[in-house]
């Protein structure tokens, strides 16, 4: 891995738990491979594009890295309903790229999340910002596009790591929310990992008390990264 810059942010209002302050370690890399990132993720890091980050918040350990063991995962009743509700959804996996349709869908999703869940508001995401977050990566990343008919209904980004898949980010058409597209995306990733014989699917940070992140714990059994650096059973 070739590192360009490391820094730690000053405390700022936490986007997950608004009554708390957050601090992140950042590392911007010029080059890295999937094994490099897997090692960092084992220590609690995540990434967007070439920016690696992890929370280092004083007095708070609410952000817990969560993964699902593929071989033992069993969908619950609501997850089975989500799979059935999306039976007519078509998935296309390809290399990432920026398009006007994805930018528009991303903005629609974030406006909805801001209005319904209190996410911080922001203006439209331009093509360069989108590329830096999702399409310009230090190693190959997959773009998962979901369609109903010819209409784009969801977009996700997935990393292939040694023996694992990692869900980077997913956004969807708010008009599809009754079909639980986020749940269907995770189920699709778990299904693909099973086909490949991979051991784990990494879902990023679980934060108790944050509506937008608590759903990850519903994919059971699962494991979280403990303070001693070991993965341990969480909710079974």
Residue pairs with C-beta under 8 A, 6 or more apart in sequence:
1 29
1 31
1 32
1 33
1 36
2 29
2 30
2 31
2 32
3 27
3 28
3 29
3 30
4 28
4 29
4 30
4 50
5 26
5 27
5 28
6 25
6 26
6 27
6 28
7 25
7 26
8 23
8 24
8 25
8 26
8 56
9 22
9 23
9 24
9 26
10 23
11 21
11 22
11 23
11 57
11 58
12 21
12 22
12 23
13 21
13 22
14 20
14 21
14 22
14 57
15 22
15 119
15 120
16 22
16 62
16 63
16 205
16 207
16 209
16 210
16 212
16 213
17 60
17 62
17 207
17 209
17 210
18 118
20 57
20 60
20 62
21 57
21 58
22 55
22 57
22 60
23 55
23 56
23 57
23 58
24 53
24 54
24 55
24 56
25 53
25 54
25 55
25 56
26 51
26 52
26 53
27 45
27 51
27 52
27 53
28 50
28 51
28 52
29 36
29 50
29 52
29 138
30 50
30 138
31 138
32 50
32 52
32 138
32 139
33 138
33 139
34 139
34 159
34 160
34 161
34 162
35 161
35 162
36 138
37 45
37 47
37 52
37 138
37 139
37 159
37 161
37 166
38 161
38 162
38 164
40 47
40 52
41 65
41 161
41 166
41 202
42 225
42 229
43 54
43 225
43 229
44 54
44 55
44 65
44 225
45 52
45 53
45 54
46 52
46 53
46 54
46 65
46 204
46 205
47 53
47 168
48 132
48 133
48 134
48 168
48 169
49 131
49 132
49 133
49 134
49 135
49 136
49 137
49 138
50 132
50 136
50 137
50 138
55 63
55 205
57 63
61 227
62 207
62 208
62 209
62 210
63 205
63 206
63 207
64 205
64 206
64 207
64 224
64 225
64 234
65 202
65 204
65 205
65 206
65 224
65 225
66 202
66 203
66 204
66 205
66 206
66 216
66 217
66 222
66 223
66 224
66 234
67 164
67 200
67 201
67 202
67 203
67 222
67 223
67 224
67 231
68 190
68 200
68 201
68 203
68 219
68 220
68 221
68 222
68 223
69 199
69 200
69 221
69 222
69 223
70 190
70 193
70 194
70 198
70 199
70 200
70 201
71 194
71 199
72 221
73 190
73 219
73 220
73 221
74 220
75 83
75 187
76 218
76 220
78 180
78 183
78 218
79 183
79 187
79 218
79 219
81 180
82 179
82 180
82 183
82 184
82 187
83 184
83 187
85 178
85 179
85 180
85 184
86 179
86 180
86 181
86 184
88 148
89 146
89 147
89 148
89 153
89 179
89 181
89 184
90 146
90 147
90 148
91 144
91 145
91 146
91 147
91 188
92 144
92 145
92 146
92 147
93 142
93 143
93 144
93 145
94 142
94 143
94 145
95 140
95 142
95 143
96 134
96 135
96 137
96 141
96 142
96 143
96 157
97 135
97 143
98 127
98 130
98 131
98 135
101 152
102 130
102 152
102 155
103 124
103 125
103 126
103 127
103 130
105 152
105 154
105 155
105 171
105 172
105 173
106 125
106 130
106 155
106 171
107 124
107 125
108 173
108 174
109 171
109 172
109 173
109 174
110 119
110 122
110 125
110 171
111 121
112 174
112 177
113 119
113 212
114 120
114 121
117 211
117 212
119 212
133 169
134 141
134 143
134 157
134 168
134 169
135 143
139 159
140 160
141 157
141 158
141 159
141 168
142 157
142 158
142 159
142 160
143 155
143 156
143 157
144 154
144 155
144 156
144 157
144 158
144 170
144 185
144 188
144 189
145 152
145 154
145 155
146 152
146 153
146 154
146 155
146 156
146 172
146 181
146 184
146 185
147 153
148 176
151 173
152 173
153 172
153 173
153 176
153 181
154 170
154 171
154 172
154 173
154 176
154 181
154 185
155 170
155 171
155 172
156 167
156 168
156 169
156 170
156 171
156 185
156 189
157 167
157 168
157 169
157 170
158 165
158 166
158 167
158 168
158 189
159 165
159 166
159 168
161 202
163 198
163 199
163 200
164 193
164 198
164 199
164 200
164 201
164 202
165 189
165 192
165 193
165 196
165 198
165 200
165 201
165 202
166 201
166 202
166 204
167 185
167 186
167 189
167 201
167 202
167 203
167 204
168 204
170 181
170 182
170 185
172 181
172 182
172 185
173 181
182 215
183 215
183 218
186 201
186 203
186 216
186 219
189 201
190 201
190 219
193 200
193 201
201 219
203 216
203 219
204 213
204 216
205 213
206 213
206 214
206 216
206 217
206 224
206 234
207 213
207 214
208 214
216 222
217 234
217 235
220 235
220 236
221 233
221 234
221 235
221 236
222 233
222 234
222 235
222 236
223 231
223 232
223 233
223 234
224 231
224 232
224 234
225 231
226 232
